[in-house]
Structure formats: structure tokens, C-alpha cells
């Protein structure tokens, strides 16, 4: 078993030796688009091109390879939103261990299938609950019942040390020390590892951790002085949707001096689309967190060297319709209304002629004609060309004789309908 109780630069460097020849030395690439956005030299560390399309293989393998033979023979279990499970599956197959992985129902099908493919006969995939915490509770119960070893997704020194090896590669590939390193944050394993190594070896580097706005558990822990359970959780950024920061990762991040900030899920979607369309990068939501923060919630000085970690690329193609929808709404280009139409011929035509602008487009229309009422309700989705066009659209609606109610994003009605 391991004989360390904390994470140091030396333990991370030892982990890098174990991982040599096992993980891919992923590219570090300049990003002209991001560089232009913030007037700096921005590089992206492409962990989406890792062996399992995320950095999680680093921590999972570093943990499992250190288990004694008799312990490994009893098997391993883990809980994961998908990426950690793929790392565990790959490590089990490579090391000849057997394991069970518990994933929540929100884990994209693409990730589930990849877990099964990577692990082969060595891995059983169990879908349970709707959140990472549900999966973790089941994995923990399994470990206690069967004697299998629980492989933490982030909250163990061996996992953290493995994730921290990303930082070594960045410095070696860059050839010099960057000014800023921006890291996505879920439970904090990656930031704890990267931050621990940089704090010890290159303390002048500014370290920024970026969380999803709907799952900012590490910022909550830093504010409270200890890990706290978030009362609500937005699971959209599934690779970083963690309700409570780790007991191991929290103090390491606190001591690293890392800054914490959060990015709205809609901004993450906008960045995912930009990465796909402009850069040819297929990033999952958590993989776009760091890049989404640049120029929005994270400012850098002109000319600085900035490294953004693209943490993963396991995104289900079926999610892109939702990603586009969230992006348009975040950009102020997509809006929904309940419109009461009079039950008479020509009502819709008048709406099109009198209310819609020349560049406005109806993208959703659901109408039920009720013969026993004078008015018939319709759900209308409208996409506008520019966010600045919204006041004109609202003014024309107010001036029309129609009954119009705007459905505000985040309202109970909005979530019910959409």
C-alpha cells in the first residue's frame, strides 16, 4: 500500500514515473482564437486526446498500480460521472484486475459504452441514481460488502498525485514557466495535484480553478473553511458536477493559493461550440470550463502566457441540440413566450406581420385550438439575430392586442415546459 498521507511535488514526480508508457503525452497547442480574445499567448493542454479522452486515467492508474497483489485480487469499485470510470476500466484491463463502476443516470450513453469497451471482461457497469453522490453511495456500500477497494475519483492522495502529472508535462512541453494556469474543477483532484506541484516547484505561477456556476462546491468550501454540501446542483457539466468538495482536495487547494471562479453553464455551451467550429476540438462540458472563463470571468494581462487545460472530450453527440439551445439562451438570442391567440382566422398571420421583426425566426410553435374558448394558448420560441433586438420585439408585443407572457429562464414554468 501507499505510505504517503499528503501530496508533494516529489510524490507527483514519482507518479509520473509510474505513468510513463501508460498514458499519452498529450499535445500542448497554441490557440489563436483564445489568444486573440484576451490579447495574450494562450496554450491549450489537450487531455481530450488522452488514452481514455480525459486526464482521469492518470489518477486511476496511479492508485490501482500501487495496490498490493492480494488487495487487487479482491477487485476494485468506483463511482464516476463517466471519465474516472473509463480510467479505472483501462487500468483494470491493463493490470489484470476486476472492477465494478457505478455511474449516475445522467452519464451520457457514449461514456457508458466507452467504459464497457475499455474494461472488457474486467469491468461491470452499474447505472444508479441521478447524481455522482448517488453513485458514490452505492460504490461505497459495495466496497464494504464485498471487500473490494474503492478507487476515489478525486479524494485520495494517490489519485491527486496522478492528476498532478499534467503540470509536469505542461512545463516540459512549454520549455518555460507560464504566467497563468487555468484548471477546471469538480471535486478538485486535478486542481489539487496541479496546484500542489506548481506551488512547490514554481510558486510564481497564478493558478485559477474554474467551476460550473451550478456546482461551485470548492468555492463554497473555501468560503466556509471546510467542505460543505451544496443545497442544489446543476448536473449539466456532468464531469464537474460534484455536490461536496473532497476532504483531501480542499486543504491542498487552499494551501496552493489557487483562485476560484465560476462560469455559467450557458457560457460553457457557447465555448464548446466555438471549440468545435473554430478549433476542431470536441470538448465535453467540463473540458470547456477553463477556456470559457478566459475574457469573461478570468482576466489576464496583455502578453502573458496562459495555459488552459482541456480536461476531457467524452461528449455524446446527441447532447449538441441542448448545448446549442443553452448557448443561444445565454447569448440572449433565444426566448420563449406564452401567447394567447384569438380563435379567429388570420390571428397567426397578424402576429407574424405585426410582432416579428424582419430577422426574427420562430423556432418552436405549439398551439392547441380550443373551440370552447375565445382564446387559444401557444408556446412560441423565437430566435433573434442580435441580443439588442429584444427590446424592440418586447415593445411590439406590448403594443399588440395579443396576451403575451414571457417565460423567464430559470422559472418553474420554464423548466416544466423546456
N, C-alpha and C positions, 0 to 999 in steps of 0.2 A: 504494500500500500504506500501511498504518498507520505512524506514526512515533513510537509510544509503546512503552515497554518495561515500564511498570508501570501500575497503576490508581490514579487520584486522583479526588477529588471533581469536579475540572474535566473529566476525561475521561468520567465518568459523566454529568455535566450535558450534555456535548456529545452523548453517545449519546441522551439524552432528546430532544434537538432532532431527531436523525435519525429517531427512532421516532414523533414527533408525527404523528398522522394515519394511522399504520400499525398500531399496537397499540391495544387497547381500554384506556381508563382505567377499570380495574375498580373495583367498589364497595368501600368500607371500611365495614363494618357492625358495629354493637354486637351482642354475643352475650350475651343474658340468661342462657342456660344456663351458659356458661363463667364469666361474671361471678359468678354465684351460687356456683359451685364453689370459687372462690378468694377470694371477698369483695373483688373488685377490679373495675375498669372494663375489660372485655376487648373488644377490637375484632378483627374478622377481615378480612383483606385477601383478596378473592375472586378470586385468579388462576385459579381453576377456571372463571371466566366470561370468561377471556381469549379472544382470537380463535381460538387452537388449544386452548383449555381448559387451558392451563398457561402459566407465565411464560417458558417456553423460547423463544418467538418473539422475545423481546427480545434475547437474546444472539445467536441465529442470524441475525436480520436485521441487527443492528449489525455482525456480522462480514462477511456476504456483500456488503452495500451498499458496504463500503469496498474491495472488491477492484477492481483496475484492470480495464478492459473486456477486455483481451486475456487476463488471468488468468481472469476469469469465463467467458470463451468456451470455455476448456478444461474447464469443468464443475467441480462440487464433489462430494465424498463425505463421509459422516458415519457414525458409529456411534451407536446410541441404544437405550435400552430402550423408546422409543416417543415420548416428548414432544419431545425435541430434534429427532427426525426430522420431526415434524409442523411444528415451527418452520422447519426447513430447507426442507421441501416448500412451505410457504406463501411463504417468502421467494423461493425459486426461481421459483415461478409468477408472483409479483408483479414480480420483476426480470428475468424472461425468461431465467433461467439453467437449465441442465440438471444433474441430480444423481442420484446413487445413494445409497440409505440402507441400511445394514446393521443388522439388529435380531436379537437372540438369540431362540431358540425359545420362551423364557419370556414374550416380549412378548404381551400379550393380543390376540386377534384384532381386537377393537374398535379398538385403536391402529393395527394394521397397515392396516385398511381406511380409517381416517381419513387416514393418511399418503398412501395412493394417491389418495384423493378430493381432498385439499388440493393435491397436487402435479400431478394430472392427467397430461398427456403429458410434463411436465418431469421426472418422478421415476420411478425404478425402485426397487422394494423387494426387498431380498435378505435372506432369513432364513438365519442361520448360527450354529451352536454353541448353547450354553445360557446363557452369561453375557455381560455387557456387554464384558468383556475379549476374548471370542471375536470379537464383532462388531467391536471396535476393531482387532484384529489384521488382520482381513480388509479393513476400510476403509483402513487404513494401507498395506497391500500394494497395494490398488487405486490409491491416490494415487501411489505410487512407480512403478507400472507404466504408468499412463495419463497422468500429468502433471496430473490433477485436483487441486484444492485440498481438503485435509482440513479440515473445519469442526469443531473440537473442541466437545464437549458442555459442557465446563466449563473446560478447561485452556488458556485463551488470554485475553490482556488484553482483546481486543475482545468476546469472549463474556461475560467477567466484568463489563465496563463496562455492557453491555446489561442483564444481570440486575440490576445495582445500581440501575437506574432505578426499581425497585419502591419503594425507600426514599424517593426524592423525592416520589413520589405519595402515600405514606402521610403524610408531614409536611404536604404541601399540603392534603390532604383533611381531616386531623385538625384542622389550624389551630393546633396547638401541638405541643411535643415530648413524646412518650410517655416513661414511665419504663423500660419493658422492651419489647424487640422479640424475638420468638421465631421462629426460622427453621429449616425442615427442611434437612438436609444429606445429600447423596450424595457427589459428587465435590468439592463445595464452591464451585461457581460463584456460586450465589445468596448464600450467606453471605459469601463474599469480596467481592462487589460491595456488598451492603448494609452489611457491616461497614466497608469502606473509606470509604464516603461518610459514614456516621454518625460514625466515629472523627474525621474531619476537620471535619465541619460541626457535629456535636452530640455531643461526646465524653462527655457525662454520661449518655448512654443505656446501659443494661445490655443487652448483646447475648448471646442464648443460641442456640446451634446444637444441633439435636436430630437424632440419628442413629438408625437402626434398630439394636437390640441385636445382630442377627446380621450387621451390616455397618458397624461403627463404625470406618471407616478413618481419619477425620480425627483422632479422639481418639488412635488408635494412632500417628499421625504426630506429634502434639504431644508424646506421651509419649516417643517415640524421638528426637525432634529432627529428623526428616526423614520423608518418605513411606515407608511400609513396606507390603509385600504381606500381606494377611490370609491366614492359612493355610486358613480356612474361610469360606464366605459363605452366608448365608440370602438367597435371591433373592426372597422373598415381597414385600417392599416394593420392587417392581421399579424404580420411579422413583428410588430412592436406594440400590440395591444395587451399590455400587462397591467393588472389592477393594483399590484403592490410591488414596490422595489425590493430587491434582494437584500437579505441581511449581510451577505458577503460583499455584494457590489456597492451598496450605499456608502459605507465608510471609505472604500477605495476611491470612489468618485469624489466624495467630499474632500479627501486628502489630496487628490490630484489637482485641485483648484480649477476644475473644468467649469465653464459657464453652461447653464441650461436654458434652453429656449424651446418654444413650441410652434408648430406650423399647422394651420388649418388643413383639414382633410381635403377640402376643395383645391387648395394650392398644391397639395401633393399630386392630385389628379392632373392639374394643369402641367406640372413638371413632368409627370410620366408621359404625357402626350408629346411634350417638347422633346424629351429624350428619345422617344420612338421616331418622331417625324424628322427631327433635325440631326440627331446623333446616331440613329440606328441602334439605340440601346433599349432592350426590352427589360425594364425595371419593374419589380413588384412595388407596391406602395411604400413599404419600409425602405426599399432600395433608393427611392427618390427623395426621401426625407431631407438628407443633408443638402442636396443640390437645390431643393425647393426653398431652403432657408436663405440662400445667398441673395442679397439685394432686397429681401423682404423683411425678415426678422433678424438677419445677421449682416452687419455692415463690416466691410474690411477697408483698409487704407489703400489708396491707389498704388499699383505696382507691387503689392505684396504677393508672396507665393502662398497659395491656398490649396490644400488637398481635401477633396470631398470623397468620402467612402460610399461607393455604390454597393450596398451590403448584400443585395440579392436580386435574382432575375426569375424567380419562380412565380410567374403571373399567369393566371388562367385567361385565355383569350376571350372566354365568354363574359369576363368582367368589364371589357372595354366599353360596352354601352353604358354601364353605370359610371365608369370613370369619365367618359365624355359628358354625361349628364351633370355629374358633380362639378366638373371643371367649368362648364358653361354657367352654372348657377353661381359658382364662386366668382367668376368674372363679371357677373351681373348681366349676362346675356340671355338667360333663360328664366321665364317667370310663369307662374300658374295663377289662374283666376277661376272663380265660380261665376258664371254669367247666367242671369235669368232672361231667357228669350221669350217674347210674347208668342203665344200659339197662333201664329198667322203667317201666311205666305210672305216671303221676302225678308223675314227678320234677319236671317243669317247674311243675306246679301248686303243689307244696310250696315251690319256690323263690320263686314269686310271693307266697305267703301268709306264708312264714316269714322271708324275707330282705328283700324290698322294703318300704319304708315307704309310708304312705298317699299321699304326694305324689311318690314316685319314679316315673320313667317309663322303660320300656325303649325306646330309640330305634334300637337295632341288635341283631339276633339272627341269628347264622349258626351252624347246627348240622348236623353230619353224623353220622347214626346208623351205628354200626359193629357189625355183627352178630357179629363175631368177638372183641369185647372187652366187658368188663363196664362200661367207662366210655366215654362219648361226649363229646368236647370241643365247647364252644360259645364263640364270641366274642360277648360281651354288652356293649352300650353303654348306660349308664344316665345319665339326666339327673335331677339332684336340684333341689328348689325353692330351697334355700339352701346355701351352701358349708358352713355349720355343721352340716348334716345328714350330712356324710360320715362322721364318726367313728361315728355310730350304724349307718350302713349297713355299715361295715367290721366293727364288732363283731358284727352279726347274721351276717355272712358267716363270721367266725371261729367262731361258735357252731354253725353248721350243719354237717352231715356232709359237705357238698359240698367238693370240691377247688377252691379259688379262688385264682387268681393275678392280682394287679393289674398292668396294663400301664402302666408309668410313662412319662409324656410325655418324649420325647427319647431313649428307649431304642431300640436297634436293632430290637427286636421291634415297637415302636410304629410306627416309620417303615415297616417292612415291611408291616404289616397295614393301616395307615391312610394 
